[in-house]
Amino acid sequence: MIIKKADIETIAVKPQQYPEGNLKEIAFAGRSNVGKSSLLNLLTKRRNLARVSGNPGKTRTINFYLINDEFRIVDLPGYGYAKVSKSVSQNWGDMMEMYLAGRENLVKVVQLVDIRHAPSKQDVEMYEYLKYYGLDGLVVATKADKISRNQTMKHIKIIRQTLKLSSEDKVIPVSALKKTGYQELLDELESVLGE
Ligand code: GDP
């Protein structure tokens, strides 16, 4: 797949604000600072579609991007930022729950984890949650440039084990910095949309 057109469609905090119509949606989830904005900018070849943040945990909205006028990429708010208050994390949970559990357009959630580290407790919880809703199966290991090539398989194995992935589940290493891995991810998105 080639992304020719990408535009922000809606920024939402509640279901009444979600865009209308029956376009399929693929959402992206991960802890704050995992590299989600950088990846979305790489996929859409837009430098500033998603804002790369020096201030993790700031985005508390669900952002809907219209892609090629054919489907949507949905940027979910990052989790795991230590400095947010209880009420903020409660809001986050409610917002995620309403979208993930209630959105009919949603066909898959791409779970992002940092390739350098074993997935955190929250990453594991997030993935369990996706499994429960049948939205799992596609993991992106971000910042692949931060480890050497011959370490990649070892790190992917740790990710697979920690998230308890099945053999059909995919882990795609991607580097937004070096612009690698994204075509494989786009092809995967295409096949998800075609199902
Ligand atoms: P988000 O909070 O998940 O949206 O993460 P950002 O895209 O804002 O990135 C967080 C930080 O990681 C920024 O300082 C980015 O420059 C850096 N970063 C993102 N992707 C990569 C990557 O592929 N390689 C490296 N080395 N750094 C990255």
Boltz pocket constraint, residues with backbone or C-beta under 6 A from the ligand:
constraints:
  - pocket:
      binder: B
      contacts: [[A, 30], [A, 31], [A, 32], [A, 33], [A, 34], [A, 35], [A, 36], [A, 37], [A, 38], [A, 39], [A, 51], [A, 52], [A, 53], [A, 54], [A, 56], [A, 57], [A, 78], [A, 142], [A, 143], [A, 144], [A, 145], [A, 146], [A, 174], [A, 175], [A, 176], [A, 177], [A, 178]]
      max_distance: 6.0
